Amino acid sequence: MSEWQEGGPGQTPLPYPFYVDIVTKRYFDGVDNKIMEQVLDCFTPDAILTEVTSNTVHRGREAIRAMFVKLFADFETIWHGNFVHTADPETNAVCSQFTVLITPNGGEELRYENCNRFYLKDRLFHRVYVYMSGENLLKAGDA
C-alpha cells in the first residue's frame, strides 16, 4: 500500500453511521461540553487541523490541544448543531455543514455557519479543514 494521502487510494471504507458518530457524538459533543480527552481521542497523533479562511494551521495533537485549551478558556458556551453530513467512505472523508452558537466570556452570543472537511486515517481524524463564516476562533494556544 502506498503512503497515506487525503482521499487517496487504499482507504478502508467505514459504515456511513461511523462518520456521523465521530463528527457529532464524539468530536463536537466533546467540544460543546469542553471535554478535552474526548476531543483529542478523535485525532491521530500527527493530525493537522487547518482553519482555511485565515490559513491558521495546527500541526499535531499537542498543537490542537493548545488551540482547544484557548478556545475553551475564551468562550463561556459553545454549541454545534443543524448538521448536514456528506460522507464518502471510499476516500474515508466526511464533509459537515453546521451552525455554531458561541458566547465569548462577558460577551454576546455569536452565530457562525461553518463547514468542516474531515479525512480519516485508522478511524481517526488525520486532516481537518475548517471553513468559518466569521472571524477565526481557532487561534494558536500555548503548546
C-alpha atoms as one frame of an Amber mdcrd trajectory, in Angstrom:
protein
   0.000   0.000   0.000   1.268   3.484  -0.816   1.756   6.283   1.706  -1.469
   7.774   3.105  -2.905  10.785   1.302  -6.136  12.710   1.659  -8.851  10.915
  -0.252  -6.206   8.691  -1.781  -6.348   5.039  -2.774  -6.095   2.217  -0.299
  -8.571   3.610   2.235 -10.600   1.211   4.337 -14.248   2.232   3.952 -16.239
   2.510   7.160 -20.028   2.367   7.558 -21.752   5.707   6.970 -23.000   5.922
  10.599 -19.387   5.802  11.827 -18.623   9.140  10.137 -21.695  10.842  11.623
 -20.907   9.382  15.049 -17.267  10.528  15.210 -18.185  14.015  13.996 -21.268
  14.649  16.140 -21.363  12.265  19.112 -17.645  12.208  19.780 -15.906  15.311
  18.402 -18.489  18.110  18.568 -20.069  16.700  21.725 -16.615  16.893  23.317
 -16.089  20.453  22.054 -19.523  21.642  23.211 -19.039  20.101  26.660 -15.355
  21.105  26.868 -14.179  17.509  27.368 -10.592  17.714  26.136  -9.766  13.985
  26.157 -12.911  13.162  24.188 -11.948  15.771  21.581  -8.302  14.673  21.330
  -9.254  10.996  21.108 -10.708  11.808  17.662  -7.300  12.800  16.223  -4.223
  10.852  15.123  -1.045  11.959  16.959   0.230  13.713  13.800  -3.101  15.194
  12.716  -3.240  18.614  11.106  -6.186  20.975  11.634  -6.346  23.954   9.271
  -8.702  26.907   9.647  -8.759  27.628   5.928 -10.313  31.085   5.832  -7.385
  32.558   7.810  -4.814  29.883   6.886  -4.199  29.014  10.547  -2.554  25.590
  10.832  -2.279  23.442  13.967   0.205  20.562  13.463  -0.015  17.584  15.769
  -2.261  16.621  18.640  -0.399  18.869  21.127  -0.901  21.991  18.989  -4.551
  21.025  18.530  -4.845  20.546  22.301  -3.344  24.006  22.933  -5.815  25.541
  20.468  -8.739  23.938  22.328  -7.389  24.998  25.739  -7.533  28.591  24.453
 -10.972  28.143  22.854 -12.460  26.586  25.999 -10.988  29.369  28.171 -12.125
  32.226  25.896 -15.763  31.167  25.463 -18.469  30.562  28.069 -20.654  28.390
  25.874 -20.196  26.511  22.611 -22.893  24.720  20.617 -22.751  22.972  17.243
 -25.931  21.733  15.547 -28.166  21.739  12.477 -25.753  19.277  10.873 -25.790
  18.213   7.244 -23.246  15.461   6.500 -21.927  14.060   3.264 -19.680  11.051
   3.764 -17.506   9.376   1.166 -16.456   6.014   2.612 -14.314   5.185  -0.429
 -11.999   8.100   0.417 -12.591   7.927   4.181 -13.823  11.510   4.267 -16.820
  13.388   5.583 -17.969  16.949   4.991 -20.186  18.521   7.644 -22.092  21.793
   7.423 -23.441  23.163  10.693 -24.407  26.126  12.828 -22.192  27.315  15.695
 -23.554  29.390  18.575 -20.688  30.569  20.744 -20.549  33.108  23.567 -17.313
  34.905  24.445 -16.628  35.428  28.153 -18.631  38.515  29.111 -19.860  38.988
  25.545 -22.870  38.370  23.371 -23.588  35.164  21.506 -22.088  34.864  18.018
 -23.589  32.781  15.207 -21.468  31.081  12.571 -22.403  28.874   9.635 -19.391
  26.621   9.114 -18.273  23.670   7.078 -15.580  21.132   8.020 -13.927  18.544
   5.805 -12.537  15.581   7.773 -10.150  12.980   6.318  -9.726   9.872   8.445
  -6.791   7.507   8.867  -7.112   4.418  11.058 -10.621   5.523  12.152  -9.401
   8.940  13.431  -9.178  12.468  12.019  -5.862  12.896  10.246  -6.575  16.096
   8.299  -9.324  18.572   9.164 -10.191  21.677   7.151 -12.415  24.268   8.855
 -14.241  26.936   6.849 -15.688  29.666   9.110 -18.264  32.261   8.184 -16.718
  34.847  10.523 -13.521  35.703  12.334 -11.201  32.789  13.099 -11.973  31.419
  16.586  -9.390  28.623  16.351  -6.255  30.582  17.198  -2.992  29.059  18.361
  -2.709  28.381  22.054   0.363  27.995  24.227   1.669  24.499  23.440
